[in-house]
Amino acid sequence: MVRDTKKTTELVSYLIDKGILATGLNYPVVPKGDEEIRFQINADHTPYDIEYTLNVLKEYKQKI
């Protein structure tokens, strides 16, 4: 959970810029303070895709 609307929006934008489809869930979809990111993983994703996503998330965390 990101727990902040602005941070959720920024992270989703960053992920999309890196070629990763993610959806931010903000109020009123979730209660205020419970904002989060949703990833849609399916059988077509490879281990590389998952590893790439994790690396991009780590990269983002280091930038903030």
N, CA, C and O atoms as a GROMACS GRO file, in nm:
protein
  256
    1MET      N    1   0.083  -0.118   0.000
    1MET     CA    2   0.000   0.000   0.000
    1MET      C    3   0.087   0.125   0.000
    1MET      O    4   0.190   0.131   0.068
    2VAL      N    5   0.046   0.221  -0.075
    2VAL     CA    6   0.119   0.347  -0.082
    2VAL      C    7   0.066   0.445   0.023
    2VAL      O    8   0.142   0.522   0.082
    3ARG      N    9  -0.063   0.441   0.045
    3ARG     CA   10  -0.131   0.518   0.149
    3ARG      C   11  -0.130   0.669   0.129
    3ARG      O   12  -0.141   0.745   0.226
    4ASP      N   13  -0.117   0.713   0.004
    4ASP     CA   14  -0.119   0.856  -0.024
    4ASP      C   15  -0.156   0.875  -0.171
    4ASP      O   16  -0.093   0.817  -0.259
    5THR      N   17  -0.257   0.956  -0.198
    5THR     CA   18  -0.306   0.974  -0.334
    5THR      C   19  -0.199   1.030  -0.427
    5THR      O   20  -0.181   0.979  -0.538
    6LYS      N   21  -0.128   1.132  -0.384
    6LYS     CA   22  -0.026   1.193  -0.469
    6LYS      C   23   0.086   1.094  -0.499
    6LYS      O   24   0.130   1.082  -0.613
    7LYS      N   25   0.133   1.022  -0.397
    7LYS     CA   26   0.241   0.924  -0.416
    7LYS      C   27   0.195   0.810  -0.506
    7LYS      O   28   0.272   0.760  -0.589
    8THR      N   29   0.070   0.768  -0.491
    8THR     CA   30   0.017   0.662  -0.576
    8THR      C   31   0.017   0.706  -0.721
    8THR      O   32   0.060   0.631  -0.809
    9THR      N   33  -0.030   0.826  -0.747
    9THR     CA   34  -0.035   0.879  -0.883
    9THR      C   35   0.105   0.891  -0.943
    9THR      O   36   0.126   0.856  -1.059
   10GLU      N   37   0.200   0.940  -0.863
   10GLU     CA   38   0.338   0.953  -0.911
   10GLU      C   39   0.400   0.817  -0.943
   10GLU      O   40   0.467   0.802  -1.045
   11LEU      N   41   0.376   0.718  -0.857
   11LEU     CA   42   0.433   0.585  -0.880
   11LEU      C   43   0.372   0.520  -1.004
   11LEU      O   44   0.444   0.460  -1.083
   12VAL      N   45   0.241   0.532  -1.022
   12VAL     CA   46   0.176   0.476  -1.140
   12VAL      C   47   0.233   0.540  -1.266
   12VAL      O   48   0.261   0.471  -1.364
   13SER      N   49   0.251   0.670  -1.265
   13SER     CA   50   0.308   0.740  -1.380
   13SER      C   51   0.450   0.691  -1.408
   13SER      O   52   0.486   0.669  -1.524
   14TYR      N   53   0.529   0.675  -1.306
   14TYR     CA   54   0.666   0.625  -1.320
   14TYR      C   55   0.666   0.485  -1.381
   14TYR      O   56   0.744   0.457  -1.472
   15LEU      N   57   0.580   0.398  -1.331
   15LEU     CA   58   0.573   0.261  -1.382
   15LEU      C   59   0.532   0.260  -1.529
   15LEU      O   60   0.589   0.187  -1.610
   16ILE      N   61   0.434   0.341  -1.565
   16ILE     CA   62   0.388   0.347  -1.704
   16ILE      C   63   0.500   0.397  -1.794
   16ILE      O   64   0.519   0.347  -1.905
   17ASP      N   65   0.576   0.497  -1.747
   17ASP     CA   66   0.690   0.547  -1.824
   17ASP      C   67   0.794   0.438  -1.848
   17ASP      O   68   0.866   0.442  -1.948
   18LYS      N   69   0.802   0.341  -1.757
   18LYS     CA   70   0.897   0.230  -1.769
   18LYS      C   71   0.836   0.110  -1.842
   18LYS      O   72   0.899   0.005  -1.852
   19GLY      N   73   0.714   0.127  -1.895
   19GLY     CA   74   0.651   0.020  -1.972
   19GLY      C   75   0.576  -0.083  -1.890
   19GLY      O   76   0.550  -0.194  -1.937
   20ILE      N   77   0.542  -0.048  -1.766
   20ILE     CA   78   0.471  -0.140  -1.677
   20ILE      C   79   0.330  -0.087  -1.657
   20ILE      O   80   0.310   0.027  -1.615
   21LEU      N   81   0.231  -0.171  -1.686
   21LEU     CA   82   0.092  -0.131  -1.666
   21LEU      C   83   0.054  -0.156  -1.521
   21LEU      O   84   0.058  -0.269  -1.472
   22ALA      N   85   0.016  -0.050  -1.454
   22ALA     CA   86  -0.029  -0.058  -1.315
   22ALA      C   87  -0.144   0.040  -1.297
   22ALA      O   88  -0.154   0.138  -1.370
   23THR      N   89  -0.229   0.011  -1.201
   23THR     CA   90  -0.344   0.094  -1.174
   23THR      C   91  -0.336   0.144  -1.030
   23THR      O   92  -0.311   0.067  -0.938
   24GLY      N   93  -0.357   0.272  -1.012
   24GLY     CA   94  -0.362   0.328  -0.878
   24GLY      C   95  -0.504   0.323  -0.825
   24GLY      O   96  -0.598   0.363  -0.894
   25LEU      N   97  -0.519   0.275  -0.705
   25LEU     CA   98  -0.650   0.273  -0.641
   25LEU      C   99  -0.653   0.382  -0.535
   25LEU      O  100  -0.586   0.373  -0.432
   26ASN      N  101  -0.731   0.485  -0.562
   26ASN     CA  102  -0.742   0.600  -0.473
   26ASN      C  103  -0.885   0.617  -0.426
   26ASN      O  104  -0.977   0.554  -0.479
   27TYR      N  105  -0.904   0.702  -0.326
   27TYR     CA  106  -1.037   0.737  -0.278
   27TYR      C  107  -1.119   0.792  -0.395
   27TYR      O  108  -1.066   0.874  -0.470
   28PRO      N  109  -1.242   0.752  -0.415
   28PRO     CA  110  -1.332   0.678  -0.328
   28PRO      C  111  -1.334   0.527  -0.352
   28PRO      O  112  -1.415   0.456  -0.292
   29VAL      N  113  -1.245   0.477  -0.439
   29VAL     CA  114  -1.241   0.331  -0.463
   29VAL      C  115  -1.196   0.259  -0.337
   29VAL      O  116  -1.248   0.152  -0.305
   30VAL      N  117  -1.101   0.317  -0.268
   30VAL     CA  118  -1.055   0.263  -0.139
   30VAL      C  119  -1.065   0.376  -0.037
   30VAL      O  120  -1.066   0.493  -0.074
   31PRO      N  121  -1.074   0.343   0.091
   31PRO     CA  122  -1.080   0.449   0.192
   31PRO      C  123  -0.954   0.536   0.191
   31PRO      O  124  -0.846   0.489   0.157
   32LYS      N  125  -0.970   0.663   0.227
   32LYS     CA  126  -0.854   0.751   0.236
   32LYS      C  127  -0.753   0.689   0.332
   32LYS      O  128  -0.789   0.641   0.440
   33GLY      N  129  -0.627   0.692   0.292
   33GLY     CA  130  -0.522   0.632   0.373
   33GLY      C  131  -0.492   0.489   0.336
   33GLY      O  132  -0.397   0.430   0.389
   34ASP      N  133  -0.571   0.430   0.246
   34ASP     CA  134  -0.548   0.292   0.202
   34ASP      C  135  -0.513   0.285   0.053
   34ASP      O  136  -0.531   0.181  -0.010
   35GLU      N  137  -0.464   0.394  -0.004
   35GLU     CA  138  -0.430   0.398  -0.145
   35GLU      C  139  -0.325   0.292  -0.177
   35GLU      O  140  -0.235   0.266  -0.097
   36GLU      N  141  -0.338   0.232  -0.294
   36GLU     CA  142  -0.246   0.124  -0.332
   36GLU      C  143  -0.233   0.114  -0.483
   36GLU      O  144  -0.305   0.180  -0.558
   37ILE      N  145  -0.140   0.029  -0.524
   37ILE     CA  146  -0.115   0.002  -0.666
   37ILE      C  147  -0.162  -0.140  -0.695
   37ILE      O  148  -0.140  -0.232  -0.616
   38ARG      N  149  -0.227  -0.157  -0.809
   38ARG     CA  150  -0.271  -0.291  -0.850
   38ARG      C  151  -0.198  -0.330  -0.978
   38ARG      O  152  -0.192  -0.255  -1.075
   39PHE      N  153  -0.142  -0.451  -0.975
   39PHE     CA  154  -0.078  -0.509  -1.092
   39PHE      C  155  -0.165  -0.624  -1.140
   39PHE      O  156  -0.221  -0.698  -1.060
   40GLN      N  157  -0.176  -0.639  -1.271
   40GLN     CA  158  -0.253  -0.749  -1.330
   40GLN      C  159  -0.154  -0.848  -1.390
   40GLN      O  160  -0.102  -0.827  -1.499
   41ILE      N  161  -0.128  -0.955  -1.319
   41ILE     CA  162  -0.032  -1.056  -1.364
   41ILE      C  163  -0.110  -1.170  -1.429
   41ILE      O  164  -0.214  -1.212  -1.378
   42ASN      N  165  -0.058  -1.219  -1.542
   42ASN     CA  166  -0.124  -1.332  -1.608
   42ASN      C  167  -0.021  -1.433  -1.656
   42ASN      O  168   0.099  -1.413  -1.640
   43ALA      N  169  -0.068  -1.540  -1.715
   43ALA     CA  170   0.018  -1.651  -1.756
   43ALA      C  171   0.116  -1.613  -1.867
   43ALA      O  172   0.215  -1.683  -1.888
   44ASP      N  173   0.091  -1.504  -1.938
   44ASP     CA  174   0.182  -1.461  -2.044
   44ASP      C  175   0.306  -1.388  -1.991
   44ASP      O  176   0.403  -1.369  -2.064
   45HIS      N  177   0.302  -1.346  -1.866
   45HIS     CA  178   0.419  -1.279  -1.809
   45HIS      C  179   0.528  -1.381  -1.781
   45HIS      O  180   0.503  -1.491  -1.732
   46THR      N  181   0.649  -1.341  -1.814
   46THR     CA  182   0.765  -1.429  -1.795
   46THR      C  183   0.834  -1.394  -1.662
   46THR      O  184   0.808  -1.290  -1.603
   47PRO      N  185   0.922  -1.483  -1.617
   47PRO     CA  186   1.002  -1.448  -1.499
   47PRO      C  187   1.078  -1.316  -1.519
   47PRO      O  188   1.096  -1.239  -1.425
   48TYR      N  189   1.123  -1.292  -1.642
   48TYR     CA  190   1.192  -1.166  -1.671
   48TYR      C  191   1.100  -1.046  -1.645
   48TYR      O  192   1.142  -0.946  -1.587
   49ASP      N  193   0.973  -1.057  -1.688
   49ASP     CA  194   0.878  -0.948  -1.667
   49ASP      C  195   0.862  -0.916  -1.518
   49ASP      O  196   0.860  -0.800  -1.478
   50ILE      N  197   0.850  -1.020  -1.438
   50ILE     CA  198   0.833  -1.002  -1.294
   50ILE      C  199   0.959  -0.940  -1.233
   50ILE      O  200   0.951  -0.846  -1.154
   51GLU      N  201   1.074  -0.992  -1.272
   51GLU     CA  202   1.201  -0.940  -1.221
   51GLU      C  203   1.221  -0.794  -1.262
   51GLU      O  204   1.266  -0.712  -1.183
   52TYR      N  205   1.186  -0.762  -1.386
   52TYR     CA  206   1.197  -0.625  -1.434
   52TYR      C  207   1.110  -0.532  -1.349
   52TYR      O  208   1.155  -0.424  -1.309
   53THR      N  209   0.988  -0.573  -1.323
   53THR     CA  210   0.897  -0.492  -1.242
   53THR      C  211   0.952  -0.470  -1.102
   53THR      O  212   0.949  -0.359  -1.050
   54LEU      N  213   1.003  -0.576  -1.041
   54LEU     CA  214   1.061  -0.563  -0.908
   54LEU      C  215   1.181  -0.468  -0.908
   54LEU      O  216   1.199  -0.389  -0.816
   55ASN      N  217   1.263  -0.478  -1.011
   55ASN     CA  218   1.380  -0.389  -1.021
   55ASN      C  219   1.338  -0.243  -1.038
   55ASN      O  220   1.400  -0.154  -0.981
   56VAL      N  221   1.235  -0.219  -1.117
   56VAL     CA  222   1.185  -0.082  -1.136
   56VAL      C  223   1.130  -0.028  -1.004
   56VAL      O  224   1.150   0.089  -0.972
   57LEU      N  225   1.060  -0.112  -0.929
   57LEU     CA  226   1.009  -0.068  -0.799
   57LEU      C  227   1.123  -0.035  -0.703
   57LEU      O  228   1.116   0.063  -0.629
   58LYS      N  229   1.227  -0.117  -0.703
   58LYS     CA  230   1.344  -0.089  -0.619
   58LYS      C  231   1.411   0.041  -0.661
   58LYS      O  232   1.450   0.122  -0.577
   59GLU      N  233   1.422   0.061  -0.792
   59GLU     CA  234   1.481   0.184  -0.845
   59GLU      C  235   1.401   0.306  -0.800
   59GLU      O  236   1.459   0.407  -0.759
   60TYR      N  237   1.269   0.296  -0.807
   60TYR     CA  238   1.183   0.407  -0.765
   60TYR      C  239   1.201   0.436  -0.616
   60TYR      O  240   1.211   0.551  -0.575
   61LYS      N  241   1.205   0.330  -0.537
   61LYS     CA  242   1.219   0.347  -0.392
   61LYS      C  243   1.349   0.420  -0.358
   61LYS      O  244   1.352   0.502  -0.266
   62GLN      N  245   1.455   0.391  -0.432
   62GLN     CA  246   1.583   0.456  -0.407
   62GLN      C  247   1.580   0.603  -0.447
   62GLN      O  248   1.655   0.684  -0.392
   63LYS      N  249   1.495   0.638  -0.543
   63LYS     CA  250   1.488   0.776  -0.592
   63LYS      C  251   1.411   0.867  -0.497
   63LYS      O  252   1.434   0.988  -0.494
   64ILE      N  253   1.320   0.809  -0.419
   64ILE     CA  254   1.238   0.896  -0.332
   64ILE      C  255   1.301   0.918  -0.197
   64ILE      O  256   1.244   0.988  -0.113
   0.00000   0.00000   0.00000
